[in-house]
Amino acid sequence: MTNEPEDTALVDHPLEVLSDAGLTRPPSPLDRLRTLLHRYPALSPAVVLIISMIVFGLLNDRFLSTANLSLVVQQVAVIGALAIGQTLIVLTAGIDLSVGAAMILSTLVAAGVASDHGWPGPLALLAALIVGVATGVINGVLVTRLNLPPFIVTLGTLNVFTAVALLYSDGATTRGIDMPELLTWTGKSFDVAGAQITYGVVLMILMYVAMAFALSQTSWGRHVYAVGDDAESARLSGIHVTRVILSVYVTAGALFAAAGWILMGRVNAASPNAGVDANLDSITAVVIGGTSLFGGRGALWGSLIGALIVGVFRNGLSLAGLDVLYQTLAVGVLVIIAVSVDQWIRKVRA
């Protein structure tokens, strides 16, 4: 019995298609571009970031100034930090609409135990971390144990966490002067070649480095991608899918608490009204950054670039004198374009 030879042309060149004569044709330049973007998800947002900076720099001389660029980086530190946790969840084909509420709740608890009960800064931060992890456990258990859709779960916990935050704080804001200095330390800055860089920005970058290493160099990171790509195949290959997804939500909760520390330094307060737009902004950064909403594809650094793109557009349009509504409109258009490009890139796998 003889085996039929395999059509290696289709294996080696997945983008080749059959012509009318039944023969394969080489991939077009557009096909090659699609394959390139599929292989390097952060490439597309990086190009968009560079082009947008050039355009806004030509429109306004102040945009590319050291002072303004350092301001942009400071402004995106919170969203950039939140985008790390959001990226982990989206990589598993999930989504978290409660990120802002989880972050705010952790900041209010830290400020509350410090100002009302006299806890020292380190213990207050530990309390915030515990709250963040707890929110992740709640979301993760509801998603994995009850098999509820992440969108529905986090939409519900968004309201729950928001209500708990308001009840705990009585809707009041705790000023930085009433808290230990450590809680607002991330808002302090230092000079680098004329640019003012806050410790919150440094913390955000360290978070990216740590999580990028975890995703690319550990078996846990490989399992995250595998689960997002095809959960059933991952399960059949021996990966404990439930455990991976739960660990992702718990890790994300801890990251949201860290983002809350950056937020307290940024606004020099702990307020139930701070970061109310963080949910959609974090999703925007992740999507623009090239992470697929369908899971299994994306790069963590792309989310940082996505956060920078949002910051660049908001800052550039503000310098141009446009109303904040136009800034929101521009970001919305970017999201639609990013999702459309993601759908186009996914055809590589078809």
Secondary structure, 3 states (H helix, E strand, C coil): CCCCCCCHHHHHCCCCEECCCCCEECCCHHHHHHHHHHHCCCHHHHHHHHHHHHHHHHHCCCCCCHHHHHHHHHHCHHHHHHHHHHHHHHHCCCCCCCHHHHHHHHHHHHHHHHHCCCCCHHHHHHHHHHHHHHHHHHHHHHHHCCCCCHHHHHHHHHHHHHHHHHHHHCCCCEEHHHCCHHHHHHHCEEEECCEEEEHHHHHHHHHHHHHHHHHHHCHHHHHHHHHHHCHHHHHHCCCCHHHHHHHHHHHHHHHHHHHHHHHHHHHCEECCCCCCCHHHHHHHHHHHCCCCCCCCCCCHHHHHHHHHHHHHHHHHHHHCCCCHHHHHHHHHHHHHHHHHHHHHHHHHHC
